Amino acid sequence: MTDLRLGVLGFGLRGSLARTAHRPDAGSRVTALADPDPAARAEAATAFPGALISSDHRKVVEDPDVDAIVVLTPDHTHAALACEALREGKPVFVEKPLETGVEACDEILRAAYETGTRLYVGHNMRHMPVVRLMRDIIERGEIGAVKTIWVRHFVGYGGDWYFKDWHAERQYTTGLLLQKAAHDIDVLHWLAGGYTRRVQALGDLMVYGDNPHRREPGEPKSADWYTKDGHWPPHTQRDLNPVIDVEDVSLVNMRLDNGVLAAYQQCHFTPDYWRNYTVIGDAGRLENFGDGPGGAVKVWNSRRSGHRAEADAEYPVPDAQDDGGHGGADPLLVDEFVRFVREGGRTDTSPVAARMAVAVGVRATQSLRDGGTPREVPDLDPELIAYFERGQTR
């Protein structure tokens, strides 16, 4: 089978996904790429020899030698680029979050529906081994019917990744409760088997807002903007974005359409970086300790007791090859996208779920910015829901 020829839009922080998708003679290859940054284009020319490299995204979208488009640009640009590619008849991969507003998400889904062109959203956590393990435990009935889920997200590198570029500005992200939390909200919905209908949130800019060490407008990030071992404690961060107006800590309460109650907490100035899920059913609970190789998911379901470090069952998080990032999820994400473009059918990721994750993030951000007033999550057109649930077939 010949390789699926991919046209990539954007080669920034998620350029690693384009590298993962470039597998000449193994299913897919990058044959064209566009980015407005000359440095990114130079890097791409080295990474993808022989590919068309351009500053104009239209040259990639309209290229007859491109079979599908991969959108890896900043979040607020997704709708315009994805809709253009869908209307060109090119299947589209859109990096998560789907967009930064509910209306923009709905515009993308509507364009896919009206054109019949295949749409895929890159919620790679649905392919993370720890998430698959938790879902399998739930589906086997080991904790009974899910009733409540608590998620704590410790973002140890938050100062590096989210407060030194456009992520720090709400005009580009809406807020990190959307941009970063869209991952976990999508997983939470998947584990719970429902979508959030009502949210209430609190949040604040507690640490990075007081840091005076900002770059001048237009000044590029320093070469050491990210280091694995440095920049600790958080107040030692330097060269932050000139504008910082998104929250660095947030707390969200959710009521789902199936009655499940959920909570999500996010902090960008912790010393550790991982996600902790607690899922409680009517016959037990599970909790993950670590979210990658070496971690485990424990289940308590045999009896009542005080604290028991030793669970009734303990499952190691599978050790997946991590060359492509995210605990081995990115290569599996690419596999599913390539298969979907070629064959169609259902996928583990879901454009509807991606839209719902954004809608929750938007309404939760509105709630926390007006003092915690509860907000309703807007409905999606039932016609669109039905279309995507059928695997994008009429």
N, C-alpha and C positions, 0 to 999 in steps of 0.2 A: 504494500500500500504506500502510495506517495505521501510525503509529508504535507500536513496542513500548513499553508503559508499564512503567517501571522503578520499583521501590521500593528505596531505598537505606538500608542500616543502617550508620551511622557516617559522620561527615564530618570526620575528622581529617587525618592526614598524607597519606592516600591519597584525600582528597576531590577531588583533581585528576582522578582516574579518573571520578568521578561527573560532573564538569564535561565531560569528554571524551565521555561517553556521552549527555549531554543535547544532542540534535540535533533539535529540533522540525522536523517536516515533512521530515526526512532519514533516518528509520529508527527512532529511539528518543528517548525523552524521560523525564526524571525527574518522576514525578507524586506521589511520596510519599517522605518521608525521616524517619528517627528518629535522634536522638542525645541522650544524657543531659545534654550540656553546653549551657547556654543561649546561650553565645556562638556555638557551632557552629550551633545552630538559627537564630539571627538571621542568620548569614552565609548559610545555606542558603536562607532565605526570600527573600533578595535574589538569590541565584544561580538559583533555580528558581521564578519567579513563578507563583502559582496552585497550587503543589504543597501537598499535605498535609504539614505539619511537626509532629512530635510527639516527646515524650520517651519514648514507649512503643513499642517495636519491634513489639508485637503488632498495633497499629493499622495498621502498614504491611504486615505479613505477611498479615493477614486481610482487607485491603482488596480488595473485588471488582474495583476499578478498577486493580489492579496485576497485570501479566502475569508478571513475573519479579522475583526478588530479587537485589540486589547486596550482598554482605557485605564491608564495608570496616572492620570493627571490629578491636580488638586481637586478636592471634593466638589467645590462650587462650580466646576466646569463640566461635571459629568453629564448633565442633562443635554446641554447643547451638543456636545461631541457624540454622545451615544445616540441621540435622536437622528443626527445627521448620518451616522453610519447605518443605523437601522433602515432609514429611508433610501439609502444607497443599496439596500439588499444584502448587507454584510452582517453575518452573525456577530454579536457583540458580547465581550466579557467586560463587565464594569467592576472595578475594584470597590470594596466596601469602604465607607458607607455609600449606599446607592447615590445619595445627594445630600444637600444640607437643608432642604425644605420638603415638606409634604407635597406641595403642589409640583415641585420639580420631579420628585419620585413618580408621581402619578403621570406626569408627562412622558416619562421614559416608558412606563408600562403601557400607556395608551399607544405610543408609537410602535411598540413591539406588536401589540394586538392588531392595530390597523394595517401594518405592513405584512404581518405574518412572519417577520424575521426573528430568528431565535435570539433570546436574551438570557444571559447568565450573569449572576452576581457573585463576586469572589469572597463569600463568607467562609474563609478557610478553616475556621475553628470547628465547623461541622465535620471536618476530616481529621481533627487532632485526636490522637489515640486516647487521651484522658477523657475527652467528651464522648467518644464512641463507647468507651468502657462504661461510663456512667449511664448512658442511654440504654446499653444492653442490660445492665443490672435492673434498671427501671422496667424495661419491657419484659424481663423474666418474672416480674412481680415480686422481687425480693423485699421491697419495702412497701408493698401494697399500692394503693392509689395515691398519686402525688397530691399533697395538700398545700405545702408551702416550700419555697426555695429562697435561700439566702446566699448572696454572692458578695465576696470581698475581693477587690482588685487592688493589689499593692503594686504601684507603678514606680519601681525603683529608679528608672531612667527617665522619668517624666520631665525633669528639668532640661535634659539634653534633647529629647525627641519632640517635645511639644511647646517649649517656651523659647526656642531660638529661631523660629521661622514662622510661616503663615499660620501654623496651627494655633498660635497664641492670639489670633485676632478673630473675634466673633463674626466679623463680616465675611470671613472665608470658611469658617467651620460651624457656625451657630454656637458651638461650645464643645468641650471635650466630653460632656455627658452624651453628646451625639457621636462625635468623631471617634472617640475611643470606646465608649460604652456600647456602640452598635454591635460589636463583637459579642459581648456577654448578654445583651438583651436578646439577641437572636438565639443564642444557645439556651438561655433561660426559657424562652418560648418553646423551643424544640423539646427540651426535657419535660416541660409542663404540659405540652400538648394543647396549648391555647395561646391567645394573643391578649396583650394588656388593653383594658378598656378605660382605666382611670389611673392617674398618677398624681403623686404629691412629692415634692423634692425640696431640699435645702442644700445650699452650697456657698462657697466663699473663695476668694483669692487670698490665701493666708500667708504664703511664703514668697512666691516669685514676684508678687506685686510690689513688695517693698525693696526688692533688689535694684539698686541704682545703676548697675553695670550693664548698660544697654548699648547696642551698636547704633551708629548713626543711620538714619534712613538711607537705604540704598547700599549700605556697606555689607559685603558678603560675610557669611559665617566664617569663623576662624578655622584653620586646618584641624585643630583638636577639639572641635565643637562637641564631639562625643568620644568619651573614653570609658572603657569597661571598669577600670579601677579608680579613676580620679573623680573630681567634682563632688567630693563628699566632705563635710555635710552640705546640705542644699544651699546655704548662704554663700558658699565659695564659688557658685556658678558665675561665669563671666560671659560677656558677649551675648546677652539675651536679646530677644527681638525688641525693636524700638517701641512697639505697641504690644501691651499685654492686657487684655481685657476679658479673658476666659477664666473660669474657676479652676483652682488646683485641688479642690476637695469637694465631693458631692455625695449626697445620700438620697436615695429614691425609694419610695413605697409604691407598689403596683397591685392592682386588682385585675385578674385576668377574666376573660369571658367564660371560662369554665369553673370559676369560683376559687381558683388557686390564688393565694396571697404571696407576694414576693418582695424582696428587698435587695437593692444593689448599692454598694458603697465603693467609691473610687478615690484614691489618694495618690498624688504625684510627687510626694517627697518622703517616701518610705525608703529604708535601707535595702529592702528585698523586693524582688520583682516576680510575682506569680499570682495566680488566681485560686481562690478557695471557694468551693461550692459545697453547700449543705442542702440536701434534698430530703425532706421529711414526708413520708407517706403515712397512711393509716395503719401500717403494720411494720414500721421500722424507719431507719434513716441511713443515708450514706453521706460520706464526706471524703473529699480528696485531700491528701497531704503531699504537696508537690504536684505540679501539673505536667511533668515531663519524665523521661527515663529516670528511674531511681525512686520515683514517687509511687504512691499507692492510693487506691480507693478502698475505704473501710466501710463495712456494713454492720449495724447493730439491729438485730431483729428477733432475738430469741426470748428476751425477758426484760423486766425492769431492773434497774440497779442504780447505784451511784456511778461516779466516773469510772469507766473501764477503758484503759488504754488498749487492751487487747480486745479487738472486735470479734464478732461472730463469724465474719468472713473478711478476708483481705485479698485484694486483687492488685498485682503490680501493674503499673502503667506500662503498656508495651513499649519496647525500645525500637522506635522507627528510625530509619535513616533520615538524617536531618540536613542533608546537603542543600536542600532548597528552602530551609527555614520553617519556623512555626511547628517544631516538633515533628517534622516529616509531613506536615499537612499540605504544603504548597505543591509538591509533585503530584499528590493525589488530586488536588484541585485542578491542576492542568490536565491530568488524565480524564477527569470527568467532563471538563469543558470540551476537550478534543472529541471525545466520544459523543457528546451531545450535539456538537456541530455536524458530525458525520451522520449520526443515526437518529437524533431526536430522542424523545421519550422523557421519562421522569428523571429528576436529579435530586440529590440530597440537599443541595442548596436551593433556595426558593426566592424568586423575585418578589412575591407577595410578602414573605417573611422579612426580606430585606427592607421593603417599604414600611412594614409595621415597626421594625426596629428603629428606623429613622423617625417615624411619627411619635414613638414613645420618647425618644431623645429630644425632639423638638418641644413637645408638650411638657416634659419634665424640666427642661431648661427654662421655659416660660414660667413654670411654677416656682422654681428656686429664685428667679429674679424678681418675683413680686411677693416674696415673703412666705412661700410655701402653699399658696392657694391651690387646691386640687384642680386638675384639668382632665377633660374627656379626650380620649384619643379618637381622631376622626376616622370614620368608616372609609373603606375602599369600595369602589363600584363593584357590586356582585358579579357583573358580567366579566370584569377583569379577573376576579378571583377564580371564577369557574374556568376561564380560558387557561390560566396558568396551572390550575390543579389538574387539568386534562393533559398536561405536558405540552402546552402551547399548540394545541390543535383545535380546529373549528369543530 
